[in-house]
Each structure stands twice: as structure tokens, then as C-alpha cells.
Amino acid sequence: MRIKLDPFLILMLAAVLVASFLPAEGQAATVVDRLGTIGVGILFFAHGAALPHRAILSGLKQWQLHLFIFATTFIVFPIAIQPLGLLPESILPTDLRLGFVYLAVLPSAVSSSIAFTAMAKGNVPAAVCNSAGSNVFGLLLTPLLMTLFISASAAGAIDLTHALRDVLLELLLPFALGQAIHTRVADFMARHKHRLEQYDQSVIVLIIYSAFSQSVAAGLWRTLPVGALALAAILCVALLAAILAFTTFGARRLGFSRGDEIAAVFCGSKKSLASGLPLAQVLFAGAPGFGMIVLPIMLYNQIQIIVGAMLARRYANAGPETAEA
């Protein structure tokens, strides 16, 4: 059987390798950083222009399902990573620990949540509404939730007043401006959806290169033990397994239909790399350990895609969808 490699995964790995051997330094680093900031602003403007108002407002009548998924995304995840605080810094470095805190408070992934819900024959309208709403509210919730952990995880790593201002100006404002013109450009954005996805990936690759350039210059590979990297991957697998078990069991205990259970499992277990890296670019601007901070979301993203594809296929093969969409 031939293994088909994901081009995006290859590009992300290439960005890490190039940054490891040819990091942007000095004036080049400044240029790359500014390009990343501009690219992120355009990205959120484009998503605001592309996202239908109804995707945010519709489906709100299924409040129990949405409340369960939101609680999983923004409450259960942060609780699940609390035991990591018991690990000494010699095993789990501070910046890597902060990366798991950041991973835990990120919103759900839009594209993969919807794609896997559809593949598994679940409640797609609910997945669209929830994942879109999660990302909109996550722009504010993620920085605010970080304030609950910052003193214990990395005191002084984030200037939260400055970060919140940047979130408003660099992310929310472009998104709101995009929403304001949505009705005028909806058809254009729909026709160029594939190009928007390519642009998303390009910005993420640029951010990864910028992030790892900063960290390599600060001695990332000299200070990150191989054991810590392996531990991070193991912790990501364990975290995903725990959340999948929680969402499956919780959805069944609450009496959700099969379609709603599928939406809860996929929307509740996903974390957004597309939102996470641009937001990290703002929250952790200038942090020497930036590369280590974003490492958990990069690892988790690849693991959730592989596991999600297998789980969606299993749901689809188990029988026809019995829920009312």
C-alpha cells in the first residue's frame, strides 16, 4: 500500500529544518516577523469576508450540544493538562509546559471538525455552527484563559495588556472588517475557497519558520532534550485519547443522537492550528522560547488528523446516520 504524504505536513517540516540551519537573524528576522504580522491580518480579514453570518448565528437552538462542545474545548481541556504541573522542569521545560497550557485553551479547528463530521455522517450543520463560533469567541477567550495560568506557567512571558490590544487590532478588527463586506464578496470568496486554504497554509508555514528562527537563535536545540520532545508527543496522544473518551461517553450519557455525538466528538477534540499559530504570533511576540511554546499544537495537530481520519472512517462504516440533521 502506497503512503500518501500530506504536502502541508512536508512544508511545515521543511520550515522547521530551514529555520534550524538557516534561521532569520537581525534585519532578516525583523522583516520575516513583520511579514507574518501582515499575513495574519490579511488571513483574518479574508476569513471574516468568507464566513457567512448564518454560520455563526444558525444552529443556536441546539444549545445543549453547543454548550457541551464549548465546555470541552475551553474547560475540560485546561483541566486535563493540570497534572503536567507536577512534572519537574528537568523533564518538562517551562516553555513546553506553557505550550500545553496554550494548546488547552485554543478554539476548535474549523475545517477538520467539519470534514471529519461529514466523513463520519454526523450533524454537519451543528459542526459548522460550533466550530465557527468557537473560533470567533476563541479570539477573546484564549487570551483571557491564559491569564488564569500565566503566573504559574510562565510569569512575565506575556504582556497581557499589550497582547489583548494586539488581538483586537491585528485579529478581531480585520475579522470584523471582513464580516462587514461579506455580503458583497461572498460569491468571490466561495469561488476562491481553495486559494484561501493555500494562503492559510502559506501564512502558517511562514509563522513556523519565524517561530523556530527565533528559538534556534535563542538555543532551542541546545536546551530542548530529546526526551522532552518524545514526552511532548506522548502527552499529545494521551490528551487526545482522554478527550475522545470524554466526548464519546459524555455525548451518550446526555442522550445525544448519533449525528450529534459525532459532531461532539470531532468538534470537541480538535484544536485549531490555523488560529493557534497566528494568535501565538501576537501573544508570545518576541518570546525566546516561541518555537518550544508552539511545538505542542504542531504535534497535536498532526496526531488529531491521523486519528480523526481513522475514527471518522470507523463511524461511517458502523452504519447509516440515524440523527436528524
Backbone torsions as a table, in degrees:
resi	resn	phi	psi	omega
1	MET	NA	130.1	-179.8
2	ARG	-80.8	136.3	178.4
3	ILE	-95.4	120.9	-179.7
4	LYS	-91.5	117.4	-178.9
5	LEU	-82.4	140.4	177.8
6	ASP	-76.6	119.0	-179.5
7	PRO	-57.7	-35.7	179.7
8	PHE	-65.2	-41.2	177.2
9	LEU	-61.8	-41.6	178.7
10	ILE	-62.0	-42.2	179.5
11	LEU	-64.5	-40.1	179.0
12	MET	-64.9	-43.6	178.1
13	LEU	-64.7	-37.9	178.3
14	ALA	-63.8	-39.2	178.9
15	ALA	-62.5	-40.1	178.1
16	VAL	-65.5	-44.0	-179.4
17	LEU	-64.9	-45.0	179.7
18	VAL	-62.9	-43.1	178.8
19	ALA	-64.4	-31.2	-179.2
20	SER	-69.7	-35.5	-177.3
21	PHE	-102.7	-28.6	180.0
22	LEU	-133.1	66.9	-179.0
23	PRO	-69.8	147.8	174.7
24	ALA	-74.9	123.9	-178.0
25	GLU	-130.8	156.4	176.8
26	GLY	62.7	-130.9	-178.5
27	GLN	-63.1	-35.5	179.0
28	ALA	-62.4	-39.6	178.7
29	ALA	-63.7	-39.5	178.5
30	THR	-62.8	-43.7	179.7
31	VAL	-63.6	-45.8	-179.6
32	VAL	-62.4	-41.5	179.8
33	ASP	-62.8	-43.7	179.9
34	ARG	-67.6	-37.8	176.1
35	LEU	-61.7	-39.1	177.7
36	GLY	-63.5	-43.3	179.4
37	THR	-62.0	-46.1	178.8
38	ILE	-64.1	-43.2	-179.7
39	GLY	-61.4	-39.2	179.4
40	VAL	-66.3	-42.5	178.6
41	GLY	-60.1	-44.5	178.3
42	ILE	-64.8	-38.3	179.9
43	LEU	-59.3	-48.5	-177.9
44	PHE	-71.0	-32.4	174.4
45	PHE	-62.5	-45.0	-179.0
46	ALA	-64.4	-40.0	179.2
47	HIS	-68.5	-36.5	175.5
48	GLY	-63.2	-39.1	179.3
49	ALA	-70.6	-30.7	-175.8
50	ALA	-86.4	-27.7	-172.8
51	LEU	-79.8	117.6	179.3
52	PRO	-63.3	144.5	177.3
53	HIS	-58.4	-37.1	-176.6
54	ARG	-66.2	-25.4	179.0
55	ALA	-66.8	-26.9	178.7
56	ILE	-87.4	-37.3	-172.3
57	LEU	-92.8	-27.8	-176.0
58	SER	-77.1	160.3	175.5
59	GLY	77.2	4.0	-177.1
60	LEU	-68.1	-15.1	-179.7
61	LYS	-66.2	-22.9	177.8
62	GLN	-86.5	59.2	-170.3
63	TRP	-66.5	-32.2	-179.6
64	GLN	-65.1	-43.4	178.8
65	LEU	-63.7	-47.2	-178.2
66	HIS	-65.5	-39.2	179.0
67	LEU	-64.1	-40.4	179.0
68	PHE	-63.2	-45.0	-179.3
69	ILE	-67.4	-43.8	179.6
70	PHE	-62.8	-40.4	178.8
71	ALA	-64.0	-39.3	177.1
72	THR	-63.5	-46.2	-176.1
73	THR	-65.2	-44.7	-170.2
74	PHE	-109.3	-6.8	179.0
75	ILE	-121.3	-53.3	-176.6
76	VAL	-65.2	-43.3	178.4
77	PHE	-56.4	-52.4	179.2
78	PRO	-60.2	-35.9	177.9
79	ILE	-66.4	-38.9	-176.3
80	ALA	-63.6	-28.1	-177.4
81	ILE	-93.6	0.8	-179.1
82	GLN	-59.6	-36.8	178.2
83	PRO	-59.2	-19.1	178.9
84	LEU	-63.8	-22.7	178.1
85	GLY	-65.1	-16.4	179.8
86	LEU	-81.5	-16.5	-179.0
87	LEU	-78.6	134.1	179.3
88	PRO	-68.7	158.1	-178.3
89	GLU	-62.7	-26.2	179.2
90	SER	-65.7	-24.5	178.3
91	ILE	-96.5	-45.9	-179.5
92	LEU	-124.9	99.1	-178.1
93	PRO	-56.0	152.8	-175.7
94	THR	-55.5	-45.9	-178.7
95	ASP	-65.2	-35.3	177.9
96	LEU	-69.7	-38.7	176.4
97	ARG	-61.4	-44.3	177.7
98	LEU	-61.2	-35.2	177.6
99	GLY	-61.7	-37.1	177.5
100	PHE	-71.5	-35.8	174.4
101	VAL	-61.3	-45.2	-179.9
102	TYR	-63.4	-43.7	176.5
103	LEU	-56.0	-42.8	-174.7
104	ALA	-66.4	-28.0	-176.2
105	VAL	-101.4	7.3	178.6
106	LEU	-75.8	153.9	176.0
107	PRO	-72.8	172.8	179.6
108	SER	-72.5	154.7	177.4
109	ALA	-79.6	131.8	-176.2
110	VAL	-75.2	-61.1	-170.7
111	SER	-63.2	-48.0	-177.1
112	SER	-70.4	-34.1	177.4
113	SER	-60.3	-47.2	-178.8
114	ILE	-69.6	-44.4	-177.3
115	ALA	-62.1	-45.2	-178.3
116	PHE	-72.5	-34.0	175.9
117	THR	-62.9	-42.5	178.1
118	ALA	-66.1	-43.3	179.8
119	MET	-61.1	-36.2	-178.3
120	ALA	-85.3	0.4	-180.0
121	LYS	65.4	46.1	179.1
122	GLY	-101.6	-166.5	-177.6
123	ASN	-80.9	89.7	-176.0
124	VAL	-65.9	-44.2	178.6
125	PRO	-56.3	-40.1	178.4
126	ALA	-66.1	-38.9	179.2
127	ALA	-64.6	-40.7	178.8
128	VAL	-62.7	-49.6	-178.1
129	CYS	-62.2	-45.8	-174.7
130	ASN	-70.8	-45.3	-177.8
131	SER	-67.5	-36.3	177.0
132	ALA	-66.2	-46.7	179.1
133	GLY	-63.2	-38.8	178.6
134	SER	-58.8	-41.8	-178.7
135	ASN	-72.7	-37.0	178.6
136	VAL	-65.4	-51.2	-179.6
137	PHE	-70.3	-28.4	-179.1
138	GLY	-63.6	-26.9	178.6
139	LEU	-59.3	-30.3	176.8
140	LEU	-98.5	-39.8	-176.2
141	LEU	-65.2	-41.1	-177.3
142	THR	-59.5	-50.8	177.2
143	PRO	-62.3	-37.4	-179.1
144	LEU	-68.3	-40.8	178.4
145	LEU	-66.2	-31.5	177.2
146	MET	-60.7	-29.7	-179.6
147	THR	-64.9	-25.0	-179.9
148	LEU	-74.6	-19.6	-175.3
149	PHE	-115.4	-14.3	-167.6
150	ILE	-62.6	-37.6	-176.6
151	SER	-66.5	-34.0	-178.7
152	ALA	-84.9	-26.6	-172.2
153	SER	-97.1	-40.4	-177.0
154	ALA	-163.2	72.3	-177.5
155	ALA	-56.3	129.1	176.9
156	GLY	84.2	-3.7	-178.7
157	ALA	-71.6	-26.0	-178.5
158	ILE	-128.5	130.2	167.8
159	ASP	-86.9	95.3	-168.9
160	LEU	-66.1	-35.3	177.8
161	THR	-62.0	-46.4	178.1
162	HIS	-65.3	-39.8	-178.1
163	ALA	-65.6	-43.5	179.6
164	LEU	-64.5	-38.0	176.4
165	ARG	-62.0	-43.2	179.8
166	ASP	-66.6	-36.4	177.0
167	VAL	-60.9	-43.2	179.9
168	LEU	-64.6	-46.0	-174.3
169	LEU	-79.0	-39.5	-172.5
170	GLU	-93.6	-21.6	-176.6
171	LEU	-118.2	-57.6	-175.7
172	LEU	-68.1	-41.7	-179.8
173	LEU	-62.3	-49.7	176.1
174	PRO	-59.3	-38.8	179.2
175	PHE	-63.2	-44.6	179.8
176	ALA	-64.1	-40.1	177.8
177	LEU	-63.7	-38.9	176.7
178	GLY	-63.9	-42.5	177.6
179	GLN	-61.5	-35.2	-177.6
180	ALA	-64.1	-28.9	-178.4
181	ILE	-106.9	10.1	-174.6
182	HIS	-54.9	-47.2	-175.5
183	THR	-62.3	-27.0	-178.6
184	ARG	-81.9	-27.6	-173.7
185	VAL	-117.8	8.3	-174.8
186	ALA	-56.3	-46.3	-178.9
187	ASP	-64.2	-42.1	179.4
188	PHE	-62.0	-44.9	-179.1
189	MET	-65.8	-37.0	179.4
190	ALA	-65.8	-39.1	179.9
191	ARG	-67.9	-28.7	-176.4
192	HIS	-110.3	29.0	-179.0
193	LYS	-58.5	-41.1	-178.6
194	HIS	-64.0	-39.0	179.2
195	ARG	-68.2	-33.7	176.4
196	LEU	-64.5	-39.9	177.3
197	GLU	-63.2	-40.4	177.6
198	GLN	-64.7	-38.5	178.4
199	TYR	-65.8	-42.6	176.0
200	ASP	-52.0	-49.8	-176.9
201	GLN	-65.6	-37.2	179.2
202	SER	-64.2	-42.7	179.1
203	VAL	-64.6	-41.3	179.6
204	ILE	-63.3	-42.8	177.9
205	VAL	-62.0	-40.9	178.0
206	LEU	-63.1	-42.3	179.5
207	ILE	-65.2	-40.6	178.2
208	ILE	-61.7	-44.4	178.6
209	TYR	-61.8	-45.0	179.5
210	SER	-63.1	-44.4	-178.3
211	ALA	-61.9	-47.6	-177.2
212	PHE	-75.3	-25.9	173.6
213	SER	-62.2	-46.9	178.2
214	GLN	-59.6	-45.3	-175.6
215	SER	-71.5	-38.1	177.9
216	VAL	-64.1	-41.3	177.8
217	ALA	-62.8	-29.0	179.1
218	ALA	-89.2	3.2	176.2
219	GLY	91.2	33.7	-177.6
220	LEU	-53.2	-54.6	-174.1
221	TRP	-72.4	-14.3	174.8
222	ARG	-84.6	-25.4	-175.0
223	THR	-105.5	-15.4	-179.5
224	LEU	-94.7	108.9	179.2
225	PRO	-66.6	148.3	177.8
226	VAL	-59.7	-36.5	178.9
227	GLY	-61.3	-36.2	179.5
228	ALA	-67.1	-37.2	178.3
229	LEU	-65.3	-45.0	178.1
230	ALA	-64.0	-40.3	179.2
231	LEU	-62.8	-39.7	179.5
232	ALA	-60.5	-42.5	179.2
233	ALA	-64.8	-42.8	179.2
234	ILE	-63.4	-42.2	179.9
235	LEU	-64.8	-36.4	177.7
236	CYS	-64.2	-42.3	177.9
237	VAL	-63.5	-45.1	-179.2
238	ALA	-64.1	-41.5	179.8
239	LEU	-63.4	-45.5	179.3
240	LEU	-62.4	-42.5	179.6
241	ALA	-61.6	-42.1	-179.6
242	ALA	-64.7	-43.0	-178.9
243	ILE	-69.6	-38.9	177.1
244	LEU	-62.1	-41.5	178.2
245	ALA	-64.4	-43.0	-179.0
246	PHE	-63.9	-47.1	-177.3
247	THR	-67.6	-38.1	179.0
248	THR	-66.1	-50.4	-179.1
249	PHE	-64.5	-44.6	-178.4
250	GLY	-63.1	-42.7	-179.7
251	ALA	-62.9	-39.0	-179.7
252	ARG	-72.4	-38.1	178.2
253	ARG	-65.7	-32.7	179.7
254	LEU	-83.2	-2.2	176.4
255	GLY	76.2	25.1	178.8
256	PHE	-66.5	149.7	173.8
257	SER	-66.7	167.8	179.6
258	ARG	-59.4	-42.8	179.8
259	GLY	-62.7	-40.3	179.0
260	ASP	-71.0	-35.2	176.4
261	GLU	-60.9	-43.7	180.0
262	ILE	-61.6	-44.6	178.3
263	ALA	-61.9	-41.1	-179.7
264	ALA	-65.2	-42.0	-178.7
265	VAL	-64.2	-47.1	-175.2
266	PHE	-79.5	-40.7	178.6
267	CYS	-71.8	-35.3	-177.2
268	GLY	-75.3	-25.8	-176.0
269	SER	-95.6	-13.2	-175.7
270	LYS	-84.8	148.8	172.0
271	LYS	-128.8	140.1	-170.3
272	SER	-86.9	112.7	171.5
273	LEU	-72.0	-36.5	-177.8
274	ALA	-63.1	-36.3	175.6
275	SER	-88.4	-34.0	-173.6
276	GLY	-64.2	-45.0	-178.5
277	LEU	-70.6	-44.9	176.1
278	PRO	-60.9	-40.0	179.6
279	LEU	-66.8	-37.6	176.9
280	ALA	-63.6	-35.1	178.1
281	GLN	-57.8	-31.2	179.2
282	VAL	-87.0	-50.0	-174.6
283	LEU	-65.6	-38.9	-174.2
284	PHE	-111.2	28.0	-178.3
285	ALA	-54.3	124.5	176.9
286	GLY	82.8	-1.1	-179.7
287	ALA	-70.3	126.9	-179.3
288	PRO	-59.5	-31.5	-177.9
289	GLY	-93.8	24.3	-175.8
290	PHE	-54.6	-45.9	-178.8
291	GLY	-60.3	-39.9	179.5
292	MET	-71.1	-33.3	-179.7
293	ILE	-65.6	-39.7	-177.2
294	VAL	-88.6	-3.5	-179.6
295	LEU	-59.9	-44.9	-179.8
296	PRO	-59.5	-41.5	-179.2
297	ILE	-68.4	-33.1	177.4
298	MET	-67.2	-43.3	178.5
299	LEU	-66.9	-46.8	-177.7
300	TYR	-61.2	-38.7	-178.7
301	ASN	-59.7	-45.3	-178.9
302	GLN	-68.4	-39.2	-179.6
303	ILE	-66.7	-43.0	-178.0
304	GLN	-66.1	-31.1	178.5
305	ILE	-70.4	-44.7	-179.6
306	ILE	-64.8	-49.9	-179.5
307	VAL	-66.8	-40.6	-179.4
308	GLY	-60.7	-40.8	179.5
309	ALA	-63.4	-42.6	179.6
310	MET	-67.0	-41.6	-178.7
311	LEU	-68.0	-39.9	179.0
312	ALA	-63.1	-41.2	178.8
313	ARG	-64.5	-37.1	179.4
314	ARG	-66.5	-42.8	176.7
315	TYR	-61.1	-45.0	-177.1
316	ALA	-63.5	-37.1	-178.4
317	ASN	-79.8	-15.4	-175.8
318	ALA	-73.7	-22.4	-179.6
319	GLY	152.6	169.9	-178.5
320	PRO	-69.5	154.4	177.7
321	GLU	-67.1	129.8	-177.7
322	THR	-107.6	-5.7	-177.4
323	ALA	-87.2	157.1	172.9
324	GLU	-86.7	124.1	-178.5
325	ALA	-73.1	NA	NA
